[in-house]
Amino acid sequence: MGKRLSDKEIQNLIYIHKSLKNKRDADKVKCLVLWGKGWEWERIQEALLVSERYISDVTSKYKEKGIEEILKNNFKGHNNKMTKEQETEFL
């Protein structure tokens, strides 16, 4: 299969990949580079140890909203996992 992204797009993604410190973000960009070069999903899965759904999610988000969406941190933590009663029991 032929390339899905231009050489310029692939080079830009490689540049972004080299600048990333977060492994999760780097894996997403590697997935896009391999997909962009025309790799089949099965090869990407084997090379990156990811699921078909992961590849689908990453490539879909990239096509729809660009690299910013891929690298967006949507993690929302919270501090209070226990109720007041549970905290009292724990102490």
Backbone torsions as a table, in degrees:
resi	resn	phi	psi	omega
1	MET	NA	147.6	-179.2
2	GLY	-79.7	175.1	-180.0
3	LYS	-64.3	145.1	177.5
4	ARG	-101.1	-18.4	178.8
5	LEU	-126.4	155.8	178.4
6	SER	-71.4	161.2	176.8
7	ASP	-57.7	-38.3	-179.8
8	LYS	-64.1	-43.8	178.6
9	GLU	-63.2	-42.9	179.7
10	ILE	-63.4	-44.7	178.8
11	GLN	-62.8	-38.4	177.3
12	ASN	-63.7	-42.4	178.3
13	LEU	-65.2	-38.3	177.4
14	ILE	-64.7	-40.8	177.0
15	TYR	-60.8	-45.5	178.6
16	ILE	-61.9	-45.0	-179.5
17	HIS	-56.0	-44.3	-178.5
18	LYS	-65.2	-23.7	-178.0
19	SER	-89.4	-9.8	-174.5
20	LEU	-83.2	141.6	176.0
21	LYS	-102.0	-28.0	-176.8
22	ASN	-80.5	120.4	-178.0
23	LYS	-60.5	-40.0	-178.9
24	ARG	-61.6	-44.8	178.3
25	ASP	-66.5	-40.0	179.3
26	ALA	-62.0	-39.8	178.2
27	ASP	-63.8	-38.5	177.7
28	LYS	-62.8	-43.4	-179.5
29	VAL	-68.1	-40.4	176.2
30	LYS	-59.6	-40.7	178.1
31	CYS	-59.0	-44.9	179.4
32	LEU	-65.6	-39.5	179.5
33	VAL	-62.6	-48.5	-179.2
34	LEU	-64.2	-43.0	177.2
35	TRP	-61.9	-44.0	-179.7
36	GLY	-63.3	-31.0	178.3
37	LYS	-78.3	-5.8	176.7
38	GLY	99.9	9.9	178.8
39	TRP	-63.0	146.5	173.3
40	GLU	-75.3	152.6	-177.0
41	TRP	-58.4	-37.2	-178.7
42	GLU	-62.3	-39.5	178.4
43	ARG	-67.7	-40.3	178.6
44	ILE	-63.7	-44.2	178.6
45	GLN	-57.2	-45.5	-177.7
46	GLU	-68.5	-42.2	-177.0
47	ALA	-69.4	-39.0	-174.8
48	LEU	-103.6	-3.8	-178.3
49	LEU	56.6	50.4	-179.9
50	VAL	-125.0	168.1	-179.7
51	SER	-90.0	165.3	175.9
52	GLU	-61.6	-38.2	179.1
53	ARG	-63.0	-39.5	178.5
54	TYR	-59.0	-48.4	179.9
55	ILE	-61.4	-43.9	179.6
56	SER	-61.1	-46.0	180.0
57	ASP	-62.0	-47.0	-177.5
58	VAL	-64.3	-48.1	-177.5
59	THR	-68.2	-37.7	178.9
60	SER	-64.6	-46.8	179.0
61	LYS	-61.9	-40.1	179.9
62	TYR	-63.2	-46.6	-178.6
63	LYS	-64.0	-36.9	-176.2
64	GLU	-81.5	-41.6	-170.2
65	LYS	-130.4	-3.1	175.9
66	GLY	89.1	-178.1	-174.8
67	ILE	-65.7	-29.3	179.3
68	GLU	-58.5	-39.7	179.5
69	GLU	-67.9	-36.9	179.9
70	ILE	-65.1	-38.9	-174.4
71	LEU	-94.0	2.6	179.3
72	LYS	-69.3	136.0	178.0
73	ASN	-93.0	108.4	-179.2
74	ASN	-98.4	10.1	-178.6
75	PHE	-71.0	129.3	177.4
76	LYS	-128.8	102.6	178.5
77	GLY	-89.9	170.4	174.0
78	HIS	-146.1	154.8	-174.1
79	ASN	-88.0	-32.5	-172.8
80	ASN	-98.5	98.6	177.4
81	LYS	-97.8	-22.0	179.9
82	MET	-105.9	148.9	172.8
83	THR	-74.6	167.8	178.0
84	LYS	-58.8	-39.9	179.1
85	GLU	-62.8	-42.9	178.4
86	GLN	-64.3	-39.5	178.4
87	GLU	-63.0	-41.1	179.5
88	THR	-64.6	-43.3	178.1
89	GLU	-61.7	-38.3	-177.8
90	PHE	-66.6	-37.9	-179.0
91	LEU	-76.8	NA	NA
